[in-house]
Amino acid sequence: MQVQFNKNDKKDGAKGGKKTFNTILSLVAYVAIGCIAIAILLALIFKNNSSVSNAFGAVGEAIAYSICIVLAFSWVRTHRQIPWIVCYVVFVVTIVVLYILTI
């Protein structure tokens, strides 16, 4: 009995891993958008006097920034030129430092 392997077997496994990553990233983006929407809604209801609204807004923004940083990293990883990497590091450090200082 002889077993034949399809030469696309390896590629299908890679696609499954990418699908899982995209699914998880999509779920996290969905949660971030939900937090931002709730924050805006609570700000309108309580006329900008709500710490709950600020908390939801901060969580939503943090998740959104994180998603952007992860996606930008995957793009920079495929474009391995020094200027792209340097700019990415500068941008991420700037976002993290300024976000922490403004909380």
N, C-alpha and C positions, 0 to 999 in steps of 0.2 A: 504494500500500500504506500503510495507516494503522496506527500502533502505539498501542495503548491501555494506559494505565498503571493499575494497581490503586491506589486511594488508600490502601491499607494497606501498600504497599511500604516506606514510610519507617518505619512502626512495626515491621515485621518485622526491619529492620536494627538498630533500637534494642534489640529483645528479644535478638538474637544477641549484642550487646555485653554486655548484662546477664548472659546465660547464661555467657559466658566469665569474667566477673568472679566470679560465684558458683561456678563450677567451680574456679577457681584458689583462691578463699578456702576452699572445702571441702577441697581437697587440703592446703593449709597447716594447716587445723584438724586434719586426719587425722594429719599429721606431728607436730603438737604433742601430740595425745592419745597417740600412740605413744611419744614421748619421755617423757612423764609416766608412762605405764604401765611403761616400761623402768626408769625411775628408782625407782619404788616397788618393783618386783620385785627390782632389785639391792640396794636398801636392806634388803629382807627377807632376801635370800640372805646378804649380808655383814654383817648385823646393824648397820646404820647406820655402818659403818666404811669406806665406799667413796667415793673422790673421783670415780670414774666415775659413780656414782649421782647425786652432787651436780651433776655436769656435765650429765647428761641432764635432771635436774630443772630446772636453770637455763635450759637451751635450751627445754624445753617450756613453762615459765612465760613466758619472754620472747615466744615465738611466740603463746601464748594471750593475753597482754596486748596484743600488737600487733593481733591480730584484733579484740579488743574495742574498741580505740581506733579502728580503721578503721571498724568497723560503727557505732560511736557517732558518728563524724564524719559518715557518710552520713545518719544520722538527724538530727543537728543541722543539717546543710545544708538539709534539707527543712523544718525548723522554725526559721525565722530570727528568733527573738525574742532580744533581748539577754540575758535571764537564762539561757537555755539555752546560749548561746555562752560566757558568762562561767563558768558551772558546768563546762562541758566543758573549757575551758582550765585551770581550777583542778584538776579531777580528773586530767587528763593530766599536768600538771606534777608533781602530787603523786605519781602512780604512777611516773613516770620518775625523779624525784629519789630517792624512797625505795627503789626497786628498785636503782638504782645504788649507793646507800649500803649496802645490805644484801648485796651480792654478796661 
